Amino acid sequence: MPMPEDMVKAAAVTLQDHRARKATLDALPDGQKPEDLEDGYAIQAEVIEMRAADGAVSIGYKIGATNAGARELLGLPDMFWGVLLSTMTTESPASFPSKDLYIRVIEPEIALRFGKPLDGLKRTVTEEDVIDAVDAVLPAIEIVDTPFGAGWTKAGGASLIADDGAHGYWIMGKPVDGAKDMNLLDLAVTLTADGQSVREGKGGNVENGPYAVTAWLVNELAKHGKSIAAGEYVTTGSTTPPYPAQPNEKIVADYGPLGTVTVDFT
C-alpha cells in the first residue's frame, strides 16, 4: 500500500528542515520512513516541489548506484535516479565552506547534455537513441551530501531516494562538443586531493557505460510520466570509488581529453 499523502509531505518537511538547519538525521521517524522505492520517489517528488517553491529549477537528472558494488553498499536492487537543480549546481572551479556540508563525498562523473528531447513514453529507448540525442559530453563532480550524515550508507535505499538520492551539489566542467563518439568506457579518470592521487577509475566503472545507464534512466522516467527535454543534463554515476573529502582539501577530477573539474572545501 502506498504511503499516505500526509506522511509523504511530512517526510519531505522533515528532510528539508534538517537540511535548512544543517542538523543530522539518523533515520526518518516512524510513519515517515518509506517502505519501498515507490514511497521514496513519492517523497522525492515532494522534496523537489518544495525546493522549486524556493526558486530551484530542474535542469536534468542524476543516476546513482550504477554498479553492483554501489547497489550492495546501499541495499538497492537496481540503479536509482534523482533530480539536478539549478540552486545546487555550479561551474568548475567551485568552492564550498566545509561547515556547509555534512560529509563531502566526491563522485567524479561523466555527464551528458541533450540537444533534443528523449522519452520512453511511446517506445523503449536504446543506447543508440541516447547517443543520437546527446550534443555534448562534459566532466562533472557530484558531491554526495545528506542529513543522514556519516551513516548515510545505512539509511536504506528508499530513504536515500527520498532525499533526492543524497544529492548535495553538482559541479559542471566545460561541455565538449563532438565528444559523444569518444570511447567513454575506456576513458581514464584520476581524482587527486591536494595533488595526491586518491582514486582512479574509468567510464566503464559505470555499468555498461554512460549511454547504457542513461537509456535505463529514460525508460524508468517514463514509468513516472517524465522525460528528458532538450538542453537538460544527465550525470551518469561515479567513475571511481567515492572519496570522502576532508576540510580544506582541494579536489581535482582529471578526465584527460574531457578536461578537469575542481572543487575546494575552505
BELMO-V428484 format. One line per field, one symbol per residue. phi: phi as a letter, one per 30 degrees, with the letter a starting at -180 (. if undefined). psi: psi as a letter, one per 40 degrees, with the letter a starting at -180 (. if undefined). burial: b if it has 16 or more other ideal C-beta (glycine too) atoms within 10 Angstrom, else e. A space follows every 10 residues. Layout:
phi=???
psi=???
burial=???
This chain:
phi=.ddeeddedd dddedddddd chcdbdadde jcdddbdddd dddeeddddd dddcjdbdck bccbhdbddd dddcicdadb bbcdbddbbb dddbbbdedd bdbhdcbdbd cbccdbdbbc dcaddceddd edddcacbda bccdaaddid cddcdjeddd dedhihdcbb ccdddcdidd dddddcddbb ccbhicdbab aaedddeije dddddeeddd eedcicacce jdcbccjddb eebddceidc cbccciddjb bbbbcd
psi=hihidddddd dddddddddd efiihdiiih dehhdidddd dddddddddd dddeeihhea iihifeiddd dddefieiii iahhidefhi iiiihhhdee iddfhhhhih iihheiihif ddihhidddd ddeheiiiii hhhhhieead fdeedhdddd ddffffhcih hhahhhieee eigddehihh hihfehhdii aidedhheid dddddddddd dddefiihih eiihheihei iihhiiheih hhhhfbeeai hhhig.
burial=eebeeebbbb bbebbbebbe eeeebeebee ebbbeebebb bbbbbbbbee beeeebeebb bbbbbbbeeb beebebeebb bbbbbeebbe ebebebeeee bbbbbbbbbb bbbbeeebbb eeeebebebb eebbbbbbbb bbbbbbbbee ebbebbbbbb bbbbbbbbbb bbbebbeebb ebebeebebb bbbeeeebbe bbbbbbbebb bbbbbbbbbb bbeeebbbee ebbbbbbbbb bbbebeeebb bbbbbeebbb bbbbbe
